[in-house]
């Protein structure tokens, strides 16, 4: 998986979140992916748990937008973004780890 | 370890690197820490291997400076910074994981 593909996956994630597009979320993540958002909280394990997490997130109406470059390294990408929602000031850094099929195997979100 | 302590450790790291201060590097890292810089490369395991890594890095004369907020979550901190060296344009995101003693147990650098 080259860097362009990783960056494309991150941009697809921005679109999925901002468009509340659960089909795109299912396309991005591996079936056995693990999401830890924020790091230190109980992880969501497997695509159905992850879909449940995004259902709650999408219900807030929040959108997200990159706020800096996507940094690619090895099988991973780290990227800063802003949560766009009135009254909320959250600017996480997320780290994606990709599997051999180009799906996100692990997502960790750093904010708090 | 609260967020202020994590941010202080990151700032100490900026000083250690920019001042080529190996004593400070030894103070920041756990004896059995692991450094993977960049992610996907062979990790440096243990403080002596890590010191060897920074000897090479310090010899370049590069300095580093934060380029955005330190994001704290759980036992970790993620932070974007710039490498300040002529002819070099590298802006990594590093992730520190801290142990119970407040030392950096794991460092992963995302750039490439």
Backbone of each chain as ProteinMPNN parsed JSONL, in Angstrom:
{"seq_chain_A": "XXXXXXXXXXXXXXXXXXXXXXXXXXXXXXXXXXXXXXXXXXXXXXXXXXXXXXXXXXXXXXXXXXXXXXXXXXXXXXXXXXXXXXXXXXXXXXXXXXXXXXXXXXXXXXXX", "coords_chain_A": {"N_chain_A": [[0.849, -1.201, 0.0], [0.791, 2.039, -1.048], [1.827, 5.456, -0.259], [0.067, 7.281, -1.409], [-2.297, 5.829, -1.575], [-2.82, 5.476, 1.124], [-3.263, 8.115, 1.925], [-5.49, 8.647, 0.362], [-7.303, 6.935, 1.599], [-7.549, 8.169, 4.089], [-8.713, 10.597, 3.327], [-11.088, 9.602, 2.327], [-12.167, 8.746, 4.69], [-12.62, 11.2, 5.988], [-14.69, 12.127, 4.339], [-16.57, 10.087, 4.764], [-17.191, 10.386, 7.477], [-18.043, 13.083, 7.624], [-20.157, 13.031, 5.856], [-21.797, 11.314, 7.12], [-21.816, 8.631, 6.325], [-22.403, 5.447, 6.468], [-21.976, 3.185, 4.936], [-19.578, 3.748, 3.679], [-17.918, 3.859, 5.898], [-17.984, 1.138, 6.575], [-16.647, 0.199, 4.385], [-14.111, 1.2, 4.685], [-13.028, 0.123, 7.036], [-11.534, -2.923, 8.29], [-13.155, -6.092, 8.873], [-12.541, -7.126, 11.365], [-11.538, -4.997, 12.748], [-10.169, -2.65, 15.192], [-11.139, 0.01, 17.19], [-10.028, 2.692, 19.085], [-11.034, 5.277, 20.8], [-11.379, 8.001, 22.683], [-7.82, 7.196, 22.939], [-7.103, 5.078, 25.64], [-9.647, 4.679, 26.462], [-12.318, 2.208, 26.49], [-11.885, -0.132, 23.916], [-13.538, -0.41, 20.704], [-14.402, -3.346, 19.229], [-14.335, -5.058, 16.272], [-16.421, -4.832, 13.34], [-19.194, -4.371, 13.735], [-19.438, -3.311, 16.31], [-17.946, -1.05, 15.877], [-19.465, 0.307, 13.954], [-21.63, 0.913, 15.584], [-20.413, 2.746, 17.29], [-19.917, 4.865, 15.46], [-22.534, 5.468, 14.754], [-23.468, 6.796, 17.019], [-21.677, 8.933, 16.999], [-22.271, 10.169, 14.536], [-24.852, 10.995, 15.036], [-24.541, 13.286, 16.465], [-24.196, 15.225, 14.63], [-21.78, 16.286, 14.007], [-19.058, 17.297, 11.902], [-15.919, 16.598, 10.236], [-12.594, 17.77, 9.496], [-9.461, 17.72, 7.85], [-6.572, 19.15, 9.399], [-3.972, 19.432, 8.852], [-1.01, 17.949, 7.348], [-1.221, 14.552, 6.171], [0.633, 12.092, 7.672], [2.557, 9.517, 6.534], [3.799, 6.277, 7.225], [5.463, 3.228, 7.171], [3.046, 0.762, 7.644], [1.131, 2.569, 8.279], [-0.752, 5.623, 8.997], [-0.763, 8.913, 10.221], [-2.706, 11.631, 11.305], [-3.786, 15.013, 11.703], [-6.81, 16.581, 12.694], [-9.819, 18.596, 12.713], [-12.723, 18.75, 14.754], [-15.796, 19.72, 13.653], [-18.142, 21.352, 15.079], [-20.648, 23.154, 16.696], [-19.749, 24.847, 19.65], [-17.918, 23.023, 20.385], [-14.532, 22.204, 20.799], [-12.36, 20.404, 19.593], [-9.453, 18.852, 18.551], [-8.225, 16.314, 17.298], [-5.498, 13.923, 16.935], [-5.401, 11.266, 14.791], [-4.456, 7.845, 14.379], [-4.129, 5.559, 11.862], [-3.77, 2.109, 11.244], [-3.036, -0.013, 8.614], [-4.199, -3.046, 7.061], [-3.073, -5.868, 5.023], [-4.82, -5.829, 2.936], [-5.43, -3.225, 2.577], [-7.316, -2.18, 4.213], [-8.472, -0.42, 7.159], [-7.09, -1.527, 10.054], [-6.636, -0.874, 12.641], [-7.576, 1.861, 14.593], [-6.564, 4.644, 16.355], [-7.314, 7.284, 18.47], [-6.094, 10.35, 19.492], [-6.8, 12.588, 21.837], [-8.231, 14.818, 24.251]], "CA_chain_A": [[0.0, 0.0, 0.0], [1.682, 3.201, -1.095], [1.373, 6.607, 0.521], [-1.116, 7.882, -2.048], [-3.463, 5.031, -1.183], [-3.111, 5.773, 2.533], [-3.85, 9.455, 1.974], [-6.844, 8.52, -0.201], [-8.15, 6.313, 2.627], [-7.822, 9.191, 5.111], [-9.691, 11.527, 2.755], [-12.36, 8.881, 2.286], [-12.673, 8.765, 6.066], [-13.19, 12.548, 6.213], [-15.978, 12.145, 3.627], [-17.496, 9.156, 5.42], [-17.647, 10.979, 8.737], [-18.769, 14.34, 7.4], [-21.394, 12.692, 5.154], [-22.507, 10.306, 7.931], [-22.001, 7.556, 5.338], [-21.997, 4.219, 7.154], [-21.444, 2.23, 3.945], [-18.177, 4.099, 3.484], [-17.234, 3.393, 7.125], [-17.826, -0.32, 6.444], [-15.673, -0.047, 3.318], [-12.78, 1.631, 5.142], [-12.527, -0.703, 8.134], [-11.531, -4.384, 8.258], [-14.237, -6.674, 9.685], [-12.061, -7.363, 12.733], [-10.793, -3.801, 13.164], [-10.295, -2.18, 16.573], [-11.139, 1.468, 17.299], [-9.843, 3.186, 20.459], [-11.289, 6.705, 20.593], [-9.957, 8.298, 22.673], [-6.883, 6.245, 23.535], [-7.307, 4.967, 27.084], [-11.021, 4.237, 26.69], [-12.609, 0.833, 26.067], [-11.892, -0.193, 22.445], [-14.627, -1.029, 19.945], [-13.757, -4.46, 18.543], [-15.166, -5.638, 15.224], [-17.098, -3.803, 12.55], [-20.521, -4.001, 14.242], [-19.21, -2.4, 17.439], [-17.443, 0.206, 15.304], [-20.637, 0.968, 13.363], [-22.372, 1.468, 16.725], [-19.676, 3.945, 17.719], [-20.14, 5.949, 14.504], [-23.947, 5.88, 14.822], [-23.533, 7.808, 18.079], [-20.922, 10.117, 16.557], [-23.007, 10.827, 13.447], [-26.068, 11.586, 15.593], [-24.218, 14.625, 16.991], [-24.157, 16.174, 13.523], [-20.421, 16.799, 13.815], [-18.262, 16.979, 10.718], [-14.484, 16.676, 10.533], [-11.763, 18.234, 8.374], [-8.016, 17.684, 8.09], [-5.989, 20.443, 9.769], [-2.536, 19.352, 8.563], [-0.634, 16.864, 6.441], [-1.278, 13.141, 6.545], [1.981, 11.54, 7.748], [2.547, 8.088, 6.222], [5.014, 5.559, 7.622], [5.205, 1.797, 7.274], [1.651, 0.407, 7.325], [0.313, 3.475, 9.091], [-0.883, 7.043, 8.685], [-1.174, 9.755, 11.343], [-3.232, 12.869, 10.719], [-4.493, 15.92, 12.605], [-8.045, 17.117, 12.115], [-10.678, 19.35, 13.628], [-14.139, 18.408, 14.828], [-16.551, 20.925, 13.335], [-19.446, 21.286, 15.742], [-20.765, 24.357, 17.525], [-19.524, 24.675, 21.079], [-16.931, 21.954, 20.614], [-13.194, 22.548, 20.309], [-11.564, 19.179, 19.679], [-8.538, 18.719, 17.409], [-7.494, 15.065, 17.558], [-4.624, 13.238, 15.978], [-5.75, 9.857, 14.651], [-3.49, 6.959, 13.723], [-4.658, 4.371, 11.177], [-2.873, 1.041, 10.78], [-3.706, -0.72, 7.524], [-3.836, -4.445, 6.836], [-2.515, -6.145, 3.692], [-5.856, -5.542, 1.935], [-5.646, -1.787, 2.501], [-8.388, -1.772, 5.14], [-7.985, 0.041, 8.454], [-7.117, -2.613, 11.04], [-6.593, -0.248, 13.961], [-7.652, 3.318, 14.656], [-6.395, 5.208, 17.694], [-7.543, 8.725, 18.45], [-5.424, 11.049, 20.591], [-7.385, 13.874, 22.201], [-8.758, 14.725, 25.62]], "C_chain_A": [[0.883, 1.249, 0.0], [1.036, 4.399, -0.389], [0.131, 7.258, -0.082], [-2.388, 7.14, -1.659], [-3.848, 5.302, 0.275], [-3.791, 7.141, 2.657], [-5.283, 9.427, 1.423], [-7.79, 7.917, 0.836], [-8.501, 7.325, 3.72], [-8.861, 10.187, 4.583], [-11.076, 10.879, 2.649], [-13.008, 8.859, 3.681], [-13.29, 10.12, 6.414], [-14.581, 12.624, 5.576], [-17.008, 11.269, 4.331], [-18.079, 9.784, 6.671], [-18.538, 12.186, 8.464], [-20.086, 14.103, 6.676], [-22.239, 11.682, 5.915], [-22.818, 9.073, 7.08], [-21.482, 6.227, 5.912], [-21.475, 3.163, 6.174], [-19.958, 2.476, 3.701], [-17.35, 3.682, 4.71], [-16.976, 1.884, 7.025], [-16.778, -0.67, 5.392], [-14.253, 0.223, 3.809], [-12.186, 0.634, 6.131], [-12.534, -2.192, 7.793], [-12.647, -4.901, 9.169], [-13.825, -6.857, 11.145], [-11.218, -6.185, 13.244], [-11.057, -3.464, 14.63], [-10.171, -0.658, 16.573], [-11.02, 1.856, 18.769], [-9.885, 4.712, 20.396], [-12.046, 7.263, 21.785], [-9.118, 7.154, 23.227], [-7.062, 6.268, 25.055], [-8.727, 4.556, 27.431], [-11.184, 2.809, 26.171], [-12.652, 0.757, 24.531], [-13.177, -0.828, 21.899], [-13.996, -2.091, 19.05], [-14.728, -5.067, 17.538], [-16.056, -4.588, 14.592], [-18.461, -3.425, 13.12], [-20.407, -3.059, 15.44], [-18.768, -1.034, 16.925], [-18.586, 0.997, 14.665], [-21.486, 1.606, 14.475], [-21.737, 2.745, 17.24], [-19.966, 5.116, 16.78], [-21.61, 6.382, 14.455], [-24.115, 6.985, 15.865], [-22.847, 9.098, 17.628], [-21.698, 10.89, 15.491], [-24.239, 11.547, 13.987], [-25.814, 12.983, 16.16], [-24.253, 15.674, 15.893], [-22.776, 16.742, 13.25], [-19.873, 16.411, 12.447], [-16.794, 17.085, 11.102], [-13.739, 17.123, 9.281], [-10.292, 18.17, 8.769], [-7.516, 19.076, 8.443], [-4.479, 20.452, 9.538], [-2.269, 18.16, 7.672], [-0.91, 15.489, 7.043], [0.161, 12.613, 6.526], [1.911, 10.03, 7.578], [3.864, 7.462, 6.634], [4.649, 4.096, 7.77], [3.79, 1.493, 6.819], [0.658, 1.377, 7.949], [0.236, 4.88, 8.508], [-1.361, 7.756, 9.942], [-1.614, 11.093, 10.775], [-3.987, 13.69, 11.763], [-5.764, 16.429, 11.929], [-8.846, 17.863, 13.179], [-12.086, 18.769, 13.599], [-14.925, 19.696, 14.663], [-17.96, 20.787, 13.91], [-19.504, 22.459, 16.705], [-20.547, 24.018, 18.992], [-18.493, 23.614, 21.417], [-15.586, 22.388, 20.028], [-12.283, 21.344, 20.523], [-10.75, 19.041, 18.395], [-7.681, 17.473, 17.611], [-6.36, 14.833, 16.559], [-5.069, 11.783, 15.969], [-4.599, 9.104, 14.002], [-4.239, 5.759, 13.158], [-3.523, 3.379, 10.972], [-3.65, 0.211, 9.771], [-3.279, -2.183, 7.485], [-3.383, -4.634, 5.38], [-3.518, -5.849, 2.581], [-6.159, -4.041, 1.828], [-6.804, -1.296, 3.361], [-7.766, -1.295, 6.456], [-8.191, -1.074, 9.483], [-7.219, -2.041, 12.449], [-6.699, 1.264, 13.805], [-7.478, 3.718, 16.114], [-6.517, 6.722, 17.595], [-6.946, 9.354, 19.706], [-6.061, 12.425, 20.763], [-7.894, 13.738, 23.639], [-8.657, 16.05, 26.325]], "O_chain_A": [[1.635, 1.481, 0.946], [-0.125, 4.358, 0.016], [-0.748, 7.727, 0.641], [-3.432, 7.755, -1.441], [-5.029, 5.351, 0.621], [-4.763, 7.301, 3.395], [-6.173, 10.097, 1.947], [-8.943, 8.334, 0.943], [-9.626, 7.334, 4.219], [-9.779, 10.572, 5.306], [-12.098, 11.533, 2.857], [-14.229, 8.944, 3.819], [-14.342, 10.189, 7.05], [-15.528, 13.118, 6.188], [-18.168, 11.652, 4.478], [-19.286, 9.731, 6.908], [-19.64, 12.296, 9.001], [-21.033, 14.871, 6.847], [-23.276, 11.24, 5.422], [-23.929, 8.543, 7.11], [-20.289, 5.929, 5.848], [-20.631, 2.343, 6.535], [-19.179, 1.537, 3.538], [-16.221, 3.21, 4.572], [-15.886, 1.411, 7.349], [-16.106, -1.697, 5.487], [-13.307, -0.447, 3.394], [-10.993, 0.332, 6.078], [-13.428, -2.669, 7.093], [-13.038, -4.227, 10.122], [-14.654, -6.756, 12.05], [-10.312, -6.358, 14.058], [-12.03, -3.925, 15.227], [-9.218, -0.104, 16.024], [-11.809, 1.409, 19.602], [-8.916, 5.358, 19.998], [-13.249, 7.028, 21.902], [-9.632, 6.259, 23.898], [-7.158, 7.33, 25.67], [-8.996, 4.133, 28.555], [-10.301, 2.274, 25.501], [-13.393, 1.518, 23.909], [-13.805, -1.664, 22.548], [-13.153, -1.778, 18.209], [-15.807, -5.532, 17.905], [-16.404, -3.586, 15.217], [-18.862, -2.266, 13.006], [-21.19, -2.118, 15.569], [-19.159, 0.003, 17.462], [-18.663, 2.215, 14.819], [-21.995, 2.714, 14.31], [-22.428, 3.704, 17.584], [-20.229, 6.228, 17.236], [-21.901, 7.538, 14.148], [-24.807, 7.976, 15.632], [-23.355, 10.199, 17.839], [-21.773, 12.118, 15.538], [-24.63, 12.59, 13.462], [-26.746, 13.771, 16.32], [-24.329, 16.871, 16.173], [-22.612, 17.583, 12.366], [-20.18, 15.347, 11.911], [-16.462, 17.601, 12.169], [-14.185, 16.89, 8.158], [-9.926, 18.524, 9.889], [-7.967, 20.067, 7.869], [-3.786, 21.371, 9.975], [-3.192, 17.444, 7.285], [-0.842, 15.296, 8.257], [0.833, 12.673, 5.496], [1.283, 9.339, 8.38], [4.927, 8.044, 6.419], [3.655, 3.755, 8.411], [3.376, 1.912, 5.738], [-0.515, 1.048, 8.126], [1.033, 5.271, 7.656], [-2.249, 7.272, 10.644], [-0.975, 11.63, 9.871], [-4.723, 13.151, 12.59], [-5.776, 16.676, 10.723], [-8.576, 17.764, 14.376], [-12.576, 18.35, 12.551], [-14.752, 20.645, 15.427], [-18.843, 20.184, 13.301], [-18.55, 22.731, 17.434], [-21.084, 23.038, 19.508], [-18.226, 23.339, 22.587], [-15.518, 22.879, 18.901], [-11.537, 21.274, 21.499], [-11.294, 19.106, 17.293], [-6.534, 17.572, 18.048], [-6.286, 15.459, 15.502], [-5.111, 11.138, 17.017], [-3.863, 9.654, 13.183], [-4.904, 5.03, 13.895], [-2.427, 3.768, 10.569], [-4.775, -0.215, 10.032], [-2.147, -2.52, 7.83], [-3.321, -3.675, 4.611], [-3.135, -5.644, 1.429], [-7.045, -3.638, 1.074], [-7.224, -0.144, 3.254], [-6.668, -1.717, 6.82], [-9.316, -1.502, 9.743], [-7.815, -2.65, 13.337], [-6.002, 1.868, 12.99], [-8.158, 3.197, 16.998], [-5.898, 7.355, 16.74], [-7.25, 8.949, 20.828], [-5.878, 13.313, 19.931], [-7.968, 12.628, 24.166], [-9.052, 16.164, 27.485]]}, "seq_chain_B": "XXXXXXXXXXXXXXXXXXXXXXXXXXXXXXXXXXXXXXXXXXXXXXXXXXXXXXXXXXXXXXXXXXXXXXXXXXXXXXXXXXXXXXXXXXXXXXXXXXXXXXXXXXXXXXXX", "coords_chain_B": {"N_chain_B": [[-0.396, 9.965, 35.753], [-0.773, 13.219, 34.775], [-2.18, 15.42, 32.226], [-0.686, 17.771, 32.07], [1.82, 16.96, 32.945], [2.487, 15.197, 30.906], [2.644, 16.942, 28.731], [4.723, 18.524, 29.64], [6.782, 16.646, 29.519], [6.97, 16.262, 26.775], [7.802, 18.794, 25.973], [10.255, 18.842, 27.267], [11.512, 16.929, 25.771], [11.716, 18.238, 23.294], [13.604, 20.174, 24.047], [15.726, 18.493, 24.777], [16.399, 17.259, 22.36], [16.94, 19.471, 20.666], [18.978, 20.69, 22.055], [20.848, 18.76, 21.954], [21.157, 17.042, 24.126], [22.119, 14.446, 25.814], [21.894, 13.441, 28.379], [19.427, 14.332, 29.184], [17.837, 12.949, 27.367], [18.262, 10.358, 28.351], [16.957, 10.688, 30.739], [14.332, 11.032, 29.998], [13.463, 8.689, 28.732], [12.392, 5.317, 29.491], [14.393, 2.601, 30.767], [14.004, 0.266, 29.34], [12.801, 1.081, 27.026], [11.261, 1.44, 23.74], [11.986, 2.566, 20.531], [10.627, 3.54, 17.505], [11.387, 4.796, 14.587], [11.48, 5.973, 11.46], [8.058, 4.741, 11.838], [7.686, 1.391, 10.85], [10.298, 0.909, 10.318], [13.246, -0.821, 11.609], [12.985, -1.299, 15.067], [14.534, 0.51, 17.818], [15.674, -0.93, 20.656], [15.716, -0.644, 24.068], [17.65, 1.47, 26.268], [20.353, 1.949, 25.58], [20.579, 1.367, 22.845], [18.814, 3.266, 21.972], [20.084, 5.644, 22.725], [22.228, 5.463, 20.961], [20.867, 5.839, 18.549], [20.055, 8.536, 18.86], [22.553, 9.753, 19.003], [23.411, 9.649, 16.353], [21.369, 11.175, 15.206], [21.741, 13.658, 16.508], [24.215, 14.358, 15.536], [23.695, 15.368, 13.059], [23.045, 17.943, 13.466], [20.496, 18.875, 13.464], [17.595, 20.575, 14.708], [14.497, 20.579, 16.593], [11.032, 21.56, 16.649], [7.874, 22.093, 18.151], [4.893, 22.024, 16.182], [2.26, 22.257, 16.558], [-0.542, 21.569, 18.749], [0.015, 19.503, 21.65], [-1.469, 16.434, 21.902], [-3.123, 14.761, 24.369], [-3.94, 11.579, 25.692], [-5.241, 8.93, 27.535], [-2.525, 6.937, 28.457], [-0.819, 8.283, 26.839], [0.72, 10.58, 24.444], [0.377, 12.566, 21.57], [2.02, 14.378, 19.056], [2.704, 17.022, 16.751], [5.56, 18.086, 14.93], [8.308, 20.075, 13.636], [11.247, 19.375, 11.776], [14.139, 21.153, 12.028], [16.324, 21.928, 9.831], [18.642, 22.776, 7.378], [17.667, 22.363, 4.029], [16.099, 20.233, 4.534], [12.843, 18.933, 4.792], [10.858, 17.906, 6.867], [8.124, 16.896, 8.726], [7.176, 15.409, 11.25], [4.728, 13.36, 13.015], [4.873, 12.411, 16.297], [4.319, 9.76, 18.628], [4.174, 9.297, 22.01], [4.209, 6.801, 24.486], [3.622, 6.49, 27.886], [5.077, 5.065, 30.868], [4.221, 3.767, 34.175], [5.869, 5.212, 35.807], [6.155, 7.591, 34.583], [7.971, 7.745, 32.569], [9.018, 7.637, 29.115], [7.863, 4.916, 27.436], [7.435, 3.916, 24.943], [8.134, 5.135, 21.749], [6.87, 6.286, 18.751], [7.385, 7.31, 15.473], [5.849, 9.084, 12.929], [6.348, 9.637, 9.71], [7.589, 10.247, 6.387]], "CA_chain_B": [[0.307, 11.053, 35.043], [-1.793, 14.089, 34.191], [-1.833, 15.968, 30.91], [0.389, 18.763, 32.206], [3.095, 16.237, 33.03], [2.796, 14.675, 29.563], [3.07, 18.078, 27.899], [6.06, 18.899, 30.113], [7.732, 15.654, 29.004], [7.161, 16.541, 25.342], [8.639, 20.002, 25.878], [11.603, 18.43, 27.662], [12.061, 16.213, 24.61], [12.127, 19.271, 22.322], [14.851, 20.745, 24.56], [16.778, 17.472, 24.736], [16.828, 17.075, 20.969], [17.505, 20.702, 20.105], [20.214, 20.958, 22.773], [21.699, 17.561, 21.837], [21.424, 16.753, 25.543], [21.877, 13.01, 25.969], [21.45, 13.172, 29.754], [17.982, 14.56, 29.196], [17.269, 11.789, 26.655], [18.271, 9.233, 29.313], [15.979, 10.996, 31.798], [12.988, 10.96, 29.44], [13.102, 7.322, 28.333], [12.569, 4.15, 30.361], [15.565, 1.795, 30.388], [13.606, -0.762, 28.373], [11.94, 1.732, 26.028], [11.379, 1.055, 22.326], [11.816, 3.698, 19.611], [10.442, 3.14, 16.099], [11.473, 6.102, 13.922], [10.036, 6.055, 11.338], [7.264, 3.512, 11.931], [7.969, 0.504, 9.726], [11.731, 0.59, 10.342], [13.674, -1.664, 12.73], [12.945, -0.513, 16.306], [15.66, 0.569, 18.762], [15.152, -1.528, 21.882], [16.574, -0.409, 25.231], [18.176, 2.839, 26.308], [21.65, 2.125, 24.909], [20.289, 1.434, 21.41], [18.143, 4.557, 21.75], [21.15, 6.658, 22.78], [22.939, 5.357, 19.677], [20.012, 6.483, 17.544], [20.105, 10.001, 19.016], [23.914, 10.212, 18.656], [23.399, 9.87, 14.907], [20.462, 12.3, 14.927], [22.342, 14.905, 17.001], [25.377, 14.668, 14.689], [23.239, 16.106, 11.879], [22.852, 19.351, 13.834], [19.078, 19.227, 13.374], [16.81, 20.884, 15.899], [13.079, 20.308, 16.36], [10.112, 22.48, 17.338], [6.451, 21.756, 18.033], [4.168, 22.792, 15.166], [0.842, 22.2, 16.896], [-0.825, 21.167, 20.124], [0.25, 18.155, 22.155], [-2.742, 15.776, 22.195], [-2.947, 13.772, 25.431], [-5.048, 10.629, 25.83], [-4.807, 7.74, 28.253], [-1.126, 7.006, 28.886], [-0.078, 8.655, 25.63], [0.666, 11.933, 23.887], [0.728, 12.65, 20.146], [2.371, 15.789, 18.812], [3.331, 17.323, 15.471], [6.701, 19.005, 15.047], [9.104, 20.274, 12.431], [12.7, 19.211, 11.864], [14.737, 22.404, 11.572], [17.655, 21.659, 9.274], [18.646, 23.299, 6.014], [17.529, 21.374, 2.956], [15.261, 19.123, 4.991], [11.46, 19.333, 5.034], [10.217, 16.772, 7.535], [7.204, 17.337, 9.777], [6.597, 14.173, 11.776], [3.914, 13.243, 14.228], [5.383, 11.381, 17.2], [3.448, 9.293, 19.703], [4.817, 8.791, 23.225], [3.432, 6.092, 25.517], [4.327, 6.621, 29.157], [4.876, 4.0, 31.857], [3.656, 4.24, 35.446], [6.833, 6.135, 36.421], [6.195, 8.837, 33.812], [9.01, 7.675, 31.542], [8.523, 7.211, 27.801], [8.062, 3.472, 27.234], [7.383, 3.68, 23.5], [8.051, 6.298, 20.849], [6.683, 5.959, 17.338], [7.445, 8.531, 14.653], [5.138, 8.937, 11.654], [6.805, 10.538, 8.643], [8.196, 9.445, 5.316]], "C_chain_B": [[-0.724, 11.955, 34.368], [-1.269, 14.729, 32.894], [-0.701, 16.989, 30.985], [1.757, 18.094, 32.261], [3.498, 15.67, 31.676], [3.305, 15.796, 28.662], [4.468, 18.536, 28.324], [7.113, 17.936, 29.579], [8.01, 15.889, 27.521], [8.05, 17.772, 25.167], [10.089, 19.706, 26.269], [12.297, 17.696, 26.506], [12.518, 17.191, 23.529], [13.477, 19.859, 22.742], [16.004, 19.759, 24.443], [17.318, 17.331, 23.325], [17.555, 18.319, 20.467], [18.814, 21.081, 20.788], [21.198, 19.806, 22.704], [22.127, 17.079, 23.227], [21.094, 15.286, 25.847], [21.457, 12.652, 27.39], [19.932, 13.342, 29.874], [17.264, 13.423, 28.454], [17.19, 10.592, 27.608], [17.243, 9.433, 30.421], [14.551, 10.758, 31.297], [12.546, 9.519, 29.216], [13.285, 6.306, 29.466], [13.772, 3.339, 29.857], [15.231, 0.767, 29.306], [12.653, -0.197, 27.311], [12.221, 1.199, 24.624], [11.076, 2.279, 21.471], [11.704, 3.162, 18.188], [10.31, 4.423, 15.28], [12.194, 5.957, 12.598], [9.36, 4.703, 11.57], [7.494, 2.681, 10.665], [9.438, 0.143, 9.626], [12.043, -0.263, 11.569], [13.673, -0.838, 14.022], [14.277, -0.549, 17.074], [15.131, 0.146, 20.118], [16.149, -1.328, 23.016], [17.312, 0.909, 25.112], [19.502, 2.974, 25.558], [21.468, 2.191, 23.386], [19.661, 2.785, 21.066], [19.162, 5.703, 21.777], [21.954, 6.639, 21.475], [22.172, 6.025, 18.545], [20.12, 8.002, 17.643], [21.51, 10.547, 18.757], [23.987, 10.534, 17.168], [22.542, 11.095, 14.571], [21.101, 13.63, 15.331], [23.507, 15.335, 16.106], [24.973, 15.442, 13.439], [23.096, 17.602, 12.177], [21.399, 19.789, 13.79], [18.527, 19.625, 14.741], [15.347, 20.579, 15.578], [12.23, 21.292, 17.158], [8.685, 22.026, 17.11], [5.799, 22.634, 16.971], [2.66, 22.751, 15.403], [0.69, 21.7, 18.321], [-0.365, 19.736, 20.408], [-1.107, 17.564, 22.52], [-2.497, 14.653, 23.198], [-4.168, 12.878, 25.504], [-4.515, 9.391, 26.522], [-3.385, 7.916, 28.76], [-0.228, 7.557, 27.775], [-0.192, 10.138, 25.31], [1.101, 11.851, 22.431], [0.976, 14.115, 19.83], [3.06, 15.938, 17.462], [4.505, 18.275, 15.69], [7.435, 19.095, 13.715], [10.563, 19.986, 12.745], [13.319, 20.45, 11.238], [16.175, 22.127, 11.122], [17.605, 22.075, 7.809], [18.522, 22.162, 5.002], [16.641, 20.2, 3.318], [13.855, 19.644, 5.263], [10.705, 18.124, 5.59], [9.388, 17.298, 8.696], [6.505, 16.115, 10.356], [5.467, 14.413, 12.78], [4.528, 12.117, 15.049], [4.306, 11.006, 18.206], [4.316, 8.721, 20.816], [3.798, 7.964, 23.994], [4.26, 6.093, 26.795], [4.079, 5.4, 30.046], [4.4, 4.622, 33.181], [4.583, 5.229, 36.147], [6.953, 7.454, 35.641], [7.32, 8.885, 32.797], [8.387, 7.229, 30.216], [8.907, 5.741, 27.581], [8.157, 3.149, 25.748], [7.312, 5.011, 22.769], [7.892, 5.772, 19.433], [6.616, 7.269, 16.557], [6.819, 8.245, 13.29], [5.613, 10.021, 10.699], [7.382, 9.665, 7.538], [7.952, 10.079, 3.959]], "O_chain_B": [[-1.464, 11.508, 33.491], [-0.101, 14.596, 32.529], [0.138, 17.069, 30.087], [2.729, 18.596, 31.696], [4.678, 15.652, 31.324], [4.275, 15.621, 27.924], [5.294, 18.892, 27.484], [8.215, 18.356, 29.225], [9.142, 15.736, 27.063], [8.941, 17.788, 24.318], [11.026, 20.246, 25.681], [13.503, 17.829, 26.3], [13.571, 17.005, 22.919], [14.377, 20.025, 21.919], [17.115, 20.128, 24.063], [18.53, 17.289, 23.11], [18.65, 18.229, 19.911], [19.668, 21.722, 20.176], [22.262, 19.857, 23.321], [23.292, 16.757, 23.464], [19.942, 14.936, 26.102], [20.743, 11.67, 27.594], [19.257, 12.589, 30.576], [16.194, 12.987, 28.88], [16.174, 9.899, 27.662], [16.722, 8.465, 30.976], [13.676, 10.341, 32.055], [11.396, 9.168, 29.477], [14.199, 6.418, 30.283], [14.118, 3.388, 28.676], [16.069, 0.442, 28.464], [11.81, -0.914, 26.772], [13.262, 0.597, 24.359], [10.055, 2.943, 21.651], [12.572, 2.425, 17.722], [9.257, 5.061, 15.277], [13.418, 5.828, 12.591], [10.004, 3.656, 11.506], [7.494, 3.21, 9.554], [9.8, -0.811, 8.938], [11.206, -0.411, 12.46], [14.3, 0.22, 14.069], [15.035, -1.514, 16.985], [14.239, 0.791, 20.67], [17.289, -1.785, 22.937], [17.567, 1.404, 24.014], [19.754, 4.017, 24.954], [22.133, 2.982, 22.717], [19.936, 3.367, 20.016], [19.104, 6.616, 20.953], [22.315, 7.693, 20.952], [22.756, 6.692, 17.691], [20.26, 8.682, 16.626], [21.649, 11.694, 18.333], [24.549, 11.554, 16.767], [22.932, 11.938, 13.764], [21.017, 14.612, 14.593], [23.757, 16.528, 15.937], [25.81, 16.101, 12.822], [23.034, 18.422, 11.262], [21.097, 20.953, 14.051], [18.928, 19.094, 15.776], [14.999, 20.346, 14.42], [12.65, 21.792, 18.201], [8.324, 21.621, 16.005], [6.099, 23.823, 16.86], [1.88, 23.162, 14.544], [1.677, 21.441, 19.01], [-0.359, 18.88, 19.523], [-1.821, 18.123, 23.352], [-1.757, 13.71, 22.917], [-5.299, 13.351, 25.394], [-3.468, 8.862, 26.149], [-3.068, 8.912, 29.411], [0.98, 7.321, 27.774], [-1.06, 10.847, 25.819], [2.064, 11.162, 22.095], [0.236, 14.99, 20.279], [3.883, 15.11, 17.072], [4.442, 19.164, 16.539], [7.211, 18.301, 12.801], [11.057, 20.305, 13.827], [13.067, 20.765, 10.075], [17.105, 22.1, 11.928], [16.651, 21.768, 7.094], [19.19, 21.134, 5.115], [16.448, 19.284, 2.518], [13.694, 20.687, 5.896], [10.008, 17.419, 4.86], [9.88, 18.048, 9.54], [5.367, 15.818, 9.993], [5.29, 15.512, 13.307], [4.685, 11.0, 14.558], [3.483, 11.838, 18.588], [5.09, 7.788, 20.602], [2.648, 8.377, 24.141], [5.441, 5.745, 26.789], [3.017, 4.781, 29.987], [4.205, 5.833, 33.283], [4.133, 6.004, 36.991], [7.752, 8.321, 35.996], [7.599, 9.938, 32.225], [7.368, 6.538, 30.195], [10.083, 5.377, 27.545], [8.867, 2.228, 25.344], [6.532, 5.894, 23.126], [8.665, 4.933, 18.971], [5.898, 8.2, 16.923], [7.2, 7.303, 12.595], [5.3, 11.197, 10.882], [7.632, 8.477, 7.743], [8.39, 9.544, 2.94]]}, "name": "protein", "num_of_chains": 2, "seq": "XXXXXXXXXXXXXXXXXXXXXXXXXXXXXXXXXXXXXXXXXXXXXXXXXXXXXXXXXXXXXXXXXXXXXXXXXXXXXXXXXXXXXXXXXXXXXXXXXXXXXXXXXXXXXXXXXXXXXXXXXXXXXXXXXXXXXXXXXXXXXXXXXXXXXXXXXXXXXXXXXXXXXXXXXXXXXXXXXXXXXXXXXXXXXXXXXXXXXXXXXXXXXXXXXXXXXXXXXXXXXXXX"}
